[in-house]
Amino acid sequence: MNKYKIKLQEIYLPFLIVSIGTILIYNIFRWTFDIKLGILPLKEDVLNFWIPFALPWIPIFIWLRRRLRILNIKGKSGNGYFIYQFAMVGAIIAPLMVSQNYLEKASYDLIEIDSIDYTSDFENEKYFQINSFNVTKAKIFSYVTARTSGRNNENLNYYIYFSCPFENSNDVSYGVQYKKNLSNRISERQKDTQYRNFIKKSEIEFQSYNFNKAKYFEKLNHSDTRDGFIEAMKHTYPNVNEKEQVILIPKFDNFNQRLGNTFPWIFGSFGIASLIILIMILIPNIDQNELNNLKKDKPLQEDDLRDILEFLDPRGPYKATAILILLNILVFIIMTFSGINIASPTAKELLEFGGNRRFEVLNDEYWRLLTSVFIHGGLMHLIMNLFGLGLAGSLLENVLGHTRLFISFIVCGILASLASIYWYENTISVGASGAIFGLFGLILAFTIFKIYPNYMRGITWILLGLYAGLNLLVGFFMSGIDNAAHIGGLISGFVIGGLLILTSKEKLINNINKH
């Protein structure tokens, strides 16, 4: 009986405190700074999905990672403990996401107004019932864009936005949106056909649209949907004041049904998840040695998280790799706070932020050759590239030294960008993959010319095949992958590696032997 008491005190009770605390703190933070004050410059998908998805990992890793080790969990290389951590994170994510849906809708009342002019009197409100209004059909604006989705960008989503100004108002518009999903793996000709059919069908449907069918309106906050309607206006009025524009979208359900069952599901999802965690904790035996170490406040002897943090320390042994990884993360955070979609930014968004394209570069915007290296087309794109950068950096930094690795990355990235604009006329290229392929080109040169010792060359050949070879192969069969940059970077890195071998072969070999 004592072992169950230990598990409850040392693991389950801290889990409940951490979970409830995380949910409450984020909801209070969101309500205060977003809903009440309106000062968070983040889009709704970031606040509703991405932060609730990422935030729980922090308290679980900080406060519960060590405590879970008192459980005698079977699993290779700590995989069993990671499963427990993953389950605990999931137990927080579910109610946290549901609570955001509830908080966002429940914090506002339905405001009844007689005329569209009165919306300006309720700047911090979200829902409106307008008793009388008309739309200026002669001044309707439209905008079409596309975004990819799915783990490997296998889905292509077309959107068309119709922004319709209300009569006697320059700042308030009625928004109508249409969407079509299709596979991103079909041919370009099929995509073009589907695109044209979607535009034609949407325009026909919009011509017979009943503007007065809406039961009430929702005012759009900072979101991709709102940006789409603003872009529709900017096509005709490029200098439109975006902040002053109010976009109202029609809602056809009853206002009192907007919350559904979200409130009970906050508690229901947390209760179900907490029960599953309790069962998982009660099943294993206790590791007495780890329990004693926990009570003595001894750190873990094998700690993957600590190793990762040490690898990312700019003062550590992999300074250049850490700095490059952190720079890429910093740029992505800046992109997120700038309002760019975290999962699937549009080509227009990437170009405006510093993406690489032939026309702009040939018109004296040479800086794009470098800035595009640190810009990524979504979170998955960033994660995959950071993995490749960490892998290549760990194999090269001790050989090249910090400065040479950093310079090699930059040079290979610029040369890969040049290869991209040489090959593609109108493709917007972003990402560090060209520079990373350059680092693998260096690894290829060091492997072929036997800079690496015999015991390492087998490993480097495998990594070259798995990362460089597989990525190049995928690039030939999937759209949206800039193989020109990959090949340009790989060749550039190989040439740089060859030059380094010619000028300082002995030094490179000595650097490896030192480590």
VOFITI-135048 format. One line per 3 residues: number of its first residue (from 0); for each residue x, y, z of C-alpha. Coordinates in nm, 4 decimals, decimal comma. Layout:
BEGIN
NUM) X/Y/Z ~ ...
! end
This chain:
BEGIN
0) 0,0000/0,0000/0,0000 ~ 0,2939/0,2305/0,0746 ~ 0,4161/0,2163/-0,2874
3) 0,0816/0,3523/-0,4119 ~ 0,1024/0,6357/-0,1614 ~ 0,4526/0,7220/-0,2871
6) 0,3326/0,7252/-0,6493 ~ 0,0400/0,9487/-0,5654 ~ 0,2508/1,1929/-0,3622
9) 0,5584/1,2044/-0,5824 ~ 0,4030/1,1849/-0,9302 ~ 0,0260/1,2038/-0,9552
12) -0,0368/1,4972/-0,7210 ~ 0,2417/1,7063/-0,8847 ~ 0,0919/1,6137/-1,2237
15) -0,2503/1,7432/-1,1174 ~ -0,1002/2,0658/-0,9790 ~ 0,1081/2,1243/-1,2921
18) -0,1831/2,0430/-1,5258 ~ -0,4459/2,2567/-1,3551 ~ -0,1943/2,5384/-1,3055
21) -0,0942/2,5380/-1,6743 ~ -0,4578/2,5441/-1,7919 ~ -0,5573/2,8211/-1,5494
24) -0,2499/3,0380/-1,6102 ~ -0,2810/3,0268/-1,9890 ~ -0,6534/3,0985/-1,9815
27) -0,6012/3,3964/-1,7478 ~ -0,3156/3,5185/-1,9673 ~ -0,5240/3,4815/-2,2836
30) -0,8304/3,6503/-2,1354 ~ -0,6291/3,9423/-1,9965 ~ -0,3939/4,0249/-2,2818
33) -0,5930/3,9098/-2,5847 ~ -0,9653/3,9316/-2,5060 ~ -0,9686/4,2118/-2,2481
36) -0,6773/4,4320/-2,3609 ~ -0,6368/4,3133/-2,7216 ~ -0,2589/4,3637/-2,7228
39) -0,1366/4,0174/-2,8296 ~ -0,0082/4,0385/-3,1902 ~ -0,0745/3,6693/-3,2524
42) -0,3242/3,5056/-3,4825 ~ -0,6114/3,2982/-3,3518 ~ -0,4666/2,9666/-3,4747
45) -0,1502/3,0326/-3,2726 ~ -0,3477/3,1194/-2,9587 ~ -0,6065/2,8412/-3,0000
48) -0,3863/2,5568/-3,1259 ~ -0,0113/2,6055/-3,1439 ~ 0,0511/2,7534/-2,7987
51) -0,1809/2,4999/-2,6264 ~ 0,0019/2,2279/-2,8213 ~ 0,3536/2,3451/-2,7286
54) 0,3093/2,4953/-2,3812 ~ 0,2403/2,1751/-2,1782 ~ 0,5772/2,0246/-2,2757
57) 0,7577/2,2872/-2,0673 ~ 0,6130/2,2140/-1,7194 ~ 0,6121/1,8379/-1,7820
60) 0,9808/1,8375/-1,8765 ~ 1,0788/2,0744/-1,5960 ~ 0,8853/1,9298/-1,3011
63) 0,7829/1,5743/-1,3883 ~ 1,0581/1,4328/-1,6099 ~ 1,2770/1,3593/-1,3087
66) 0,9924/1,2228/-1,0941 ~ 0,8830/0,9702/-1,3565 ~ 1,2176/0,7941/-1,3191
69) 1,1087/0,6466/-0,9866 ~ 0,8783/0,4218/-1,1904 ~ 1,0377/0,1025/-1,3169
72) 0,9201/0,1410/-1,6774 ~ 1,0504/-0,0951/-1,9428 ~ 1,1592/0,0534/-2,2702
75) 1,4727/0,0935/-2,4749 ~ 1,6770/0,4099/-2,4161 ~ 1,4120/0,5703/-2,1991
78) 1,1354/0,5370/-2,4586 ~ 0,8966/0,4142/-2,1902 ~ 0,9440/0,7333/-1,9899
81) 0,8879/0,9456/-2,2991 ~ 0,5555/0,7684/-2,3575 ~ 0,4501/0,8673/-2,0055
84) 0,5595/1,2263/-2,0642 ~ 0,3745/1,2301/-2,3966 ~ 0,0577/1,1017/-2,2269
87) 0,0814/1,3703/-1,9572 ~ 0,1295/1,6405/-2,2181 ~ -0,1737/1,5111/-2,4087
90) -0,3774/1,5186/-2,0883 ~ -0,3129/1,8945/-2,0678 ~ -0,3403/1,9735/-2,4394
93) -0,6961/1,8410/-2,4800 ~ -0,8707/2,0536/-2,2112 ~ -0,6451/2,3494/-2,2887
96) -0,7553/2,3562/-2,6528 ~ -1,1211/2,3035/-2,5643 ~ -1,1006/2,5842/-2,3070
99) -0,9677/2,8251/-2,5720 ~ -1,2646/2,7519/-2,7946 ~ -1,4976/2,8161/-2,5023
102) -1,3150/3,1254/-2,3749 ~ -1,3077/3,2903/-2,7157 ~ -1,6842/3,2529/-2,7639
105) -1,8161/3,2859/-2,4088 ~ -1,6359/3,6127/-2,3335 ~ -1,8618/3,8159/-2,5629
108) -2,2332/3,8975/-2,5641 ~ -2,4555/3,9555/-2,8653 ~ -2,4814/4,3292/-2,9297
111) -2,8001/4,4403/-3,1034 ~ -2,7623/4,7550/-3,3146 ~ -2,9988/4,9303/-3,5532
114) -2,7360/5,0394/-3,8058 ~ -2,3911/4,9322/-3,9198 ~ -2,2591/5,2731/-3,8106
117) -2,2851/5,1711/-3,4446 ~ -2,0227/4,8941/-3,4695 ~ -1,7541/5,1566/-3,4033
120) -1,9128/5,2193/-3,0616 ~ -1,8360/4,8605/-2,9578 ~ -1,4710/4,8258/-3,0519
123) -1,3995/4,5412/-2,8066 ~ -1,7088/4,3347/-2,8901 ~ -1,7262/4,0362/-3,1252
126) -2,0898/3,9450/-3,2045 ~ -2,3502/4,1765/-3,3576 ~ -2,7126/4,1518/-3,4565
129) -2,7827/4,4260/-3,7117 ~ -3,1489/4,5123/-3,7563 ~ -3,1100/4,6951/-4,0853
132) -2,8305/4,6969/-4,3436 ~ -2,7539/4,6963/-4,7149 ~ -2,4420/4,5901/-4,9054
135) -2,2833/4,7981/-5,1827 ~ -2,2775/4,5314/-5,4539 ~ -2,1109/4,7651/-5,7020
138) -1,7921/4,7752/-5,4887 ~ -1,7280/4,4087/-5,4130 ~ -1,3607/4,3055/-5,3908
141) -1,2181/3,9547/-5,4260 ~ -0,8892/3,7805/-5,3522 ~ -0,7733/3,4243/-5,4210
144) -0,4911/3,2421/-5,2442 ~ -0,3702/2,8886/-5,1759 ~ -0,2140/2,7113/-4,8800
147) -0,0763/2,3622/-4,8384 ~ -0,1538/2,1388/-4,5412 ~ -0,0795/1,7910/-4,4171
150) 0,2391/1,6380/-4,2838 ~ 0,4108/1,6370/-4,6239 ~ 0,2093/1,9208/-4,7817
153) -0,0031/1,6576/-4,9542 ~ -0,3137/1,8792/-4,9501 ~ -0,3691/2,1962/-5,1503
156) -0,6359/2,4377/-5,0273 ~ -0,7778/2,7155/-5,2450 ~ -0,9532/3,0125/-5,0841
159) -1,1503/3,2968/-5,2410 ~ -1,2548/3,5956/-5,0311 ~ -1,5312/3,8388/-5,1285
162) -1,5195/4,1638/-4,9295 ~ -1,8459/4,3564/-4,9597 ~ -1,8660/4,7089/-4,8092
165) -2,1814/4,7977/-4,6240 ~ -2,3711/5,0999/-4,7572 ~ -2,2637/5,4345/-4,6089
168) -1,9535/5,2805/-4,4530 ~ -1,5922/5,2812/-4,5697 ~ -1,4546/5,0779/-4,2789
171) -1,7054/4,7922/-4,2289 ~ -1,7392/4,5032/-4,4739 ~ -1,9460/4,1886/-4,5132
174) -1,7131/3,8893/-4,5682 ~ -1,7979/3,5791/-4,7737 ~ -1,5449/3,2986/-4,8134
177) -1,5315/2,9851/-5,0311 ~ -1,2820/2,7010/-4,9987 ~ -1,1790/2,3943/-5,1988
180) -0,9461/2,1094/-5,0943 ~ -0,7598/1,8849/-5,3374 ~ -0,4522/1,6655/-5,3502
183) -0,1214/1,8448/-5,3966 ~ 0,0178/1,5394/-5,5750 ~ -0,1891/1,5703/-5,8906
186) -0,0333/1,7210/-6,2021 ~ 0,0011/2,0959/-6,2522 ~ -0,2455/2,0756/-6,5370
189) -0,5059/1,9118/-6,3124 ~ -0,4441/2,1726/-6,0434 ~ -0,4977/2,4506/-6,2957
192) -0,8235/2,2932/-6,4137 ~ -0,9476/2,2472/-6,0577 ~ -0,8488/2,6047/-5,9746
195) -1,0397/2,7531/-6,2677 ~ -1,3466/2,5412/-6,1924 ~ -1,3361/2,6492/-5,8278
198) -1,3184/3,0185/-5,9206 ~ -1,6025/2,9877/-6,1692 ~ -1,8264/2,7920/-5,9312
201) -1,7605/3,0327/-5,6436 ~ -1,8407/3,3374/-5,8538 ~ -2,1685/3,1807/-5,9720
204) -2,2704/3,0951/-5,6143 ~ -2,1774/3,4416/-5,4936 ~ -2,3939/3,6104/-5,7573
207) -2,7042/3,4594/-5,5971 ~ -2,5819/3,4995/-5,2373 ~ -2,8498/3,6036/-4,9866
210) -2,6854/3,8693/-4,7681 ~ -2,9866/3,8966/-4,5371 ~ -2,9927/3,5301/-4,4390
213) -2,7479/3,5793/-4,1499 ~ -2,8915/3,5618/-3,7966 ~ -2,5986/3,7555/-3,6520
216) -2,2390/3,8527/-3,7388 ~ -1,8985/3,7720/-3,5979 ~ -1,6262/4,0356/-3,6134
219) -1,2983/3,8811/-3,7240 ~ -0,9924/3,9309/-3,5088 ~ -0,6322/3,8781/-3,6106
222) -0,6488/3,5708/-3,8376 ~ -0,5669/3,4361/-4,1832 ~ -0,9328/3,4748/-4,2804
225) -0,9327/3,8445/-4,1914 ~ -0,6074/3,8897/-4,3845 ~ -0,7736/3,7365/-4,6899
228) -1,0545/3,9940/-4,6869 ~ -0,8050/4,2768/-4,6294 ~ -0,6012/4,1575/-4,9288
231) -0,9197/4,1706/-5,1379 ~ -0,9528/4,5414/-5,0526 ~ -0,5841/4,6135/-5,1076
234) -0,6038/4,4980/-5,4692 ~ -0,8171/4,8062/-5,5391 ~ -0,7039/5,0317/-5,2530
237) -0,3356/4,9494/-5,1784 ~ -0,3152/5,2130/-4,9034 ~ -0,6182/5,0953/-4,7069
240) -0,5741/5,1263/-4,3294 ~ -0,5850/4,7616/-4,2213 ~ -0,6284/4,8289/-3,8490
243) -0,9382/5,0428/-3,8994 ~ -1,1167/4,7858/-4,1146 ~ -1,3962/4,5831/-3,9527
246) -1,4802/4,2517/-4,1207 ~ -1,8123/4,0914/-4,0285 ~ -1,8859/3,7344/-4,1359
249) -2,2394/3,5912/-4,1267 ~ -2,3429/3,3257/-3,8749 ~ -2,6472/3,1116/-3,9484
252) -2,6984/2,9217/-3,6221 ~ -2,8673/3,0530/-3,3090 ~ -2,6390/3,2644/-3,0929
255) -2,7147/3,0685/-2,7746 ~ -2,5978/2,7490/-2,9465 ~ -2,2501/2,8782/-3,0294
258) -2,0874/2,7176/-2,7223 ~ -2,2259/2,3686/-2,7771 ~ -2,0855/2,1265/-2,5172
261) -1,7452/2,2915/-2,4926 ~ -1,7697/2,3861/-2,1226 ~ -1,8464/2,0359/-1,9855
264) -1,5885/1,8916/-2,2237 ~ -1,3152/2,1012/-2,0605 ~ -1,3698/1,9024/-1,7392
267) -1,4676/1,5814/-1,9163 ~ -1,1531/1,5643/-2,1301 ~ -0,9302/1,6457/-1,8329
270) -1,1088/1,3930/-1,6108 ~ -1,0774/1,1102/-1,8629 ~ -0,7122/1,1911/-1,9326
273) -0,6298/1,2201/-1,5615 ~ -0,7850/0,8794/-1,4936 ~ -0,5740/0,7230/-1,7705
276) -0,2592/0,8842/-1,6249 ~ -0,3498/0,7554/-1,2779 ~ -0,3798/0,3993/-1,4077
279) -0,0501/0,4307/-1,5947 ~ 0,1247/0,5514/-1,2794 ~ -0,0180/0,2805/-1,0526
282) 0,0819/-0,0141/-1,2744 ~ 0,4686/-0,0113/-1,2673 ~ 0,6815/-0,0955/-0,9664
285) 0,8994/0,1615/-0,7917 ~ 1,2711/0,1881/-0,8646 ~ 1,4074/0,2281/-0,5119
288) 1,7444/0,3661/-0,6248 ~ 1,5806/0,6385/-0,8310 ~ 1,3449/0,7180/-0,5445
291) 1,6415/0,7651/-0,3117 ~ 1,8165/0,9816/-0,5723 ~ 1,5023/1,1940/-0,6092
294) 1,4827/1,2511/-0,2341 ~ 1,8519/1,3461/-0,2306 ~ 1,7863/1,5810/-0,5253
297) 2,0423/1,4061/-0,7459 ~ 2,0215/1,4862/-1,1193 ~ 1,9600/1,2157/-1,3766
300) 2,2740/1,0415/-1,5001 ~ 2,1299/0,9975/-1,8501 ~ 1,9198/1,2946/-1,9497
303) 1,8430/1,3527/-2,3195 ~ 1,6900/1,6938/-2,2529 ~ 2,0015/1,8131/-2,0717
306) 2,2176/1,6882/-2,3609 ~ 2,0016/1,8761/-2,6133 ~ 2,0168/2,1996/-2,4116
309) 2,3953/2,1679/-2,3803 ~ 2,4184/2,1138/-2,7577 ~ 2,2161/2,4324/-2,8134
312) 2,4338/2,6385/-2,5769 ~ 2,6174/2,9060/-2,7834 ~ 2,8980/2,8878/-2,5266
315) 2,9337/2,5095/-2,5578 ~ 3,1479/2,2907/-2,7838 ~ 2,9138/2,3391/-3,0827
318) 2,8985/2,7194/-3,0818 ~ 2,8409/2,7764/-3,4532 ~ 2,5787/2,5017/-3,4869
321) 2,3938/2,6313/-3,1803 ~ 2,4007/2,9915/-3,3074 ~ 2,2706/2,8884/-3,6507
324) 1,9901/2,6799/-3,5008 ~ 1,8894/2,9595/-3,2619 ~ 1,8993/3,2167/-3,5445
327) 1,6593/3,0058/-3,7506 ~ 1,4268/2,9667/-3,4505 ~ 1,4431/3,3403/-3,3740
330) 1,3512/3,4348/-3,7313 ~ 1,0580/3,1916/-3,7201 ~ 0,9336/3,3457/-3,3948
333) 0,9572/3,6922/-3,5510 ~ 0,7603/3,5647/-3,8518 ~ 0,4913/3,4291/-3,6173
336) 0,4596/3,7593/-3,4299 ~ 0,4441/3,9372/-3,7669 ~ 0,1247/3,7470/-3,8456
339) 0,2594/3,4912/-4,0927 ~ 0,0814/3,1549/-4,0790 ~ 0,2810/2,9183/-3,8573
342) 0,1870/2,6008/-4,0461 ~ 0,1499/2,7037/-4,4095 ~ 0,2416/3,0607/-4,5079
345) 0,1465/3,1725/-4,8555 ~ 0,4024/3,2473/-5,1241 ~ 0,3122/3,6158/-5,0984
348) 0,3813/3,6186/-4,7227 ~ 0,7185/3,4483/-4,7692 ~ 0,8204/3,6844/-5,0465
351) 0,7287/3,9911/-4,8424 ~ 0,9333/3,8623/-4,5494 ~ 1,2476/3,8057/-4,7576
354) 1,1974/3,4975/-4,9744 ~ 1,4149/3,4387/-5,2795 ~ 1,2897/3,4854/-5,6382
357) 1,4682/3,5666/-5,9640 ~ 1,2761/3,8848/-6,0500 ~ 1,3451/4,0566/-5,7174
360) 1,7111/3,9511/-5,7023 ~ 1,7792/4,0742/-6,0568 ~ 1,6203/4,4048/-5,9556
363) 1,8958/4,4728/-5,7002 ~ 1,7388/4,2945/-5,4008 ~ 2,0497/4,0788/-5,3564
366) 1,9953/4,0478/-4,9827 ~ 1,7242/3,7901/-5,0533 ~ 1,9961/3,5370/-5,1389
369) 2,0859/3,5352/-4,7682 ~ 1,7630/3,6233/-4,5882 ~ 1,5741/3,3409/-4,7598
372) 1,8117/3,0911/-4,5971 ~ 1,6714/3,1732/-4,2514 ~ 1,3019/3,1854/-4,3549
375) 1,0910/2,8688/-4,3439 ~ 0,7612/2,7729/-4,5009 ~ 0,6000/2,6386/-4,1855
378) 0,6804/2,4663/-3,8581 ~ 0,7434/2,1203/-4,0075 ~ 0,9801/2,2735/-4,2631
381) 1,1726/2,4381/-3,9795 ~ 1,1894/2,1223/-3,7640 ~ 1,3154/1,9052/-4,0497
384) 1,5850/2,1567/-4,1377 ~ 1,6947/2,2044/-3,7760 ~ 1,7342/1,8267/-3,7459
387) 1,9545/1,8202/-4,0573 ~ 2,1540/2,1216/-3,9384 ~ 2,2148/1,9649/-3,5965
390) 2,3215/1,6388/-3,7567 ~ 2,5621/1,8024/-4,0027 ~ 2,6982/2,0450/-3,7441
393) 2,7770/1,7666/-3,4972 ~ 2,9881/1,5936/-3,7660 ~ 3,1650/1,9050/-3,8950
396) 3,2213/2,1608/-3,6200 ~ 3,5038/1,9739/-3,4465 ~ 3,6717/1,9294/-3,7856
399) 3,6264/2,2773/-3,9321 ~ 3,6145/2,4892/-3,6198 ~ 3,3390/2,7329/-3,5243
402) 3,4194/3,0157/-3,7666 ~ 3,4743/2,7988/-4,0735 ~ 3,1508/2,6098/-4,0142
405) 2,9522/2,9315/-3,9824 ~ 3,1090/3,0809/-4,2966 ~ 3,0590/2,7544/-4,4900
408) 2,6890/2,7541/-4,4005 ~ 2,6420/3,1132/-4,5175 ~ 2,8403/3,0684/-4,8406
411) 2,6641/2,7425/-4,9298 ~ 2,3282/2,9017/-4,8530 ~ 2,3926/3,1952/-5,0871
414) 2,5223/2,9692/-5,3649 ~ 2,2185/2,7421/-5,3228 ~ 1,9934/3,0495/-5,3552
417) 2,1746/3,1448/-5,6769 ~ 2,1204/2,7927/-5,8119 ~ 1,7511/2,8228/-5,7306
420) 1,6934/3,1479/-5,9190 ~ 1,9039/3,0213/-6,2098 ~ 1,6851/2,7128/-6,2468
423) 1,3417/2,8510/-6,1522 ~ 1,2029/3,1672/-6,3074 ~ 0,9067/3,2347/-6,0819
426) 0,9490/3,0072/-5,7783 ~ 0,9768/3,1610/-5,4315 ~ 1,2473/2,9731/-5,2459
429) 1,2976/2,9710/-4,8673 ~ 1,4677/2,7549/-4,6077 ~ 1,8059/2,6463/-4,4798
432) 1,8037/2,3159/-4,6681 ~ 2,0339/2,4421/-4,9465 ~ 2,2919/2,5513/-4,6885
435) 2,2485/2,2224/-4,4999 ~ 2,3048/2,0275/-4,8202 ~ 2,6215/2,2350/-4,8521
438) 2,7352/2,1043/-4,5139 ~ 2,6603/1,7506/-4,6292 ~ 2,8653/1,8273/-4,9397
441) 3,1569/1,9007/-4,7062 ~ 3,0914/1,5727/-4,5248 ~ 3,0871/1,3938/-4,8628
444) 3,4263/1,5437/-4,9548 ~ 3,5752/1,4533/-4,6160 ~ 3,4405/1,0979/-4,6514
447) 3,5633/1,0401/-5,0067 ~ 3,9101/1,1840/-4,9410 ~ 3,9410/0,9984/-4,6070
450) 3,9589/1,2955/-4,3737 ~ 3,7289/1,1030/-4,1423 ~ 3,8861/0,7903/-3,9861
453) 3,7742/0,4441/-4,0983 ~ 3,5351/0,3896/-3,8075 ~ 3,3450/0,7120/-3,8957
456) 3,3212/0,6725/-4,2733 ~ 3,0623/0,3975/-4,2527 ~ 2,8426/0,6245/-4,0395
459) 2,8867/0,9242/-4,2711 ~ 2,7967/0,7181/-4,5793 ~ 2,4771/0,6012/-4,4093
462) 2,3820/0,9558/-4,3033 ~ 2,4574/1,0928/-4,6506 ~ 2,2313/0,8291/-4,8029
465) 1,9501/0,8732/-4,5525 ~ 1,9442/1,2530/-4,5428 ~ 2,0927/1,3905/-4,8665
468) 2,0157/1,0994/-5,0970 ~ 1,6608/1,0405/-4,9741 ~ 1,5728/1,4112/-4,9755
471) 1,7006/1,4549/-5,3295 ~ 1,5020/1,1517/-5,4426 ~ 1,1833/1,2824/-5,2797
474) 1,2426/1,6211/-5,4434 ~ 1,2304/1,4663/-5,7905 ~ 0,8852/1,3145/-5,7298
477) 0,7130/1,5783/-5,5142 ~ 0,6211/1,9346/-5,5993 ~ 0,7105/2,2228/-5,3717
480) 1,0692/2,1050/-5,3056 ~ 1,3557/2,3183/-5,4365 ~ 1,5946/2,0514/-5,5626
483) 1,7949/2,3140/-5,7521 ~ 1,8942/2,4710/-5,4194 ~ 1,9671/2,1266/-5,2740
486) 2,1940/2,0242/-5,5614 ~ 2,3557/2,3692/-5,5767 ~ 2,4270/2,3571/-5,2046
489) 2,5627/2,0010/-5,2202 ~ 2,8024/2,0835/-5,5055 ~ 2,9107/2,4077/-5,3343
492) 2,9864/2,2246/-5,0109 ~ 3,1793/1,9537/-5,1930 ~ 3,3929/2,2135/-5,3724
495) 3,4583/2,4040/-5,0489 ~ 3,5505/2,0749/-4,8808 ~ 3,7917/1,9946/-5,1635
498) 3,9583/2,3360/-5,1337 ~ 3,9967/2,2941/-4,7580 ~ 4,1513/1,9506/-4,8088
501) 4,4010/2,0930/-5,0583 ~ 4,5048/2,3773/-4,8282 ~ 4,4835/2,2297/-4,4778
504) 4,4402/1,8523/-4,4901 ~ 4,6744/1,7798/-4,1994 ~ 4,5010/2,0328/-3,9768
507) 4,1592/1,8812/-4,0527 ~ 4,2828/1,5322/-3,9653 ~ 4,4455/1,6596/-3,6446
510) 4,1201/1,8292/-3,5434 ~ 3,9353/1,4981/-3,5734 ~ 4,2027/1,3099/-3,3771
513) 4,1786/1,5662/-3,0937 ~ 3,8126/1,4786/-3,0479
! end
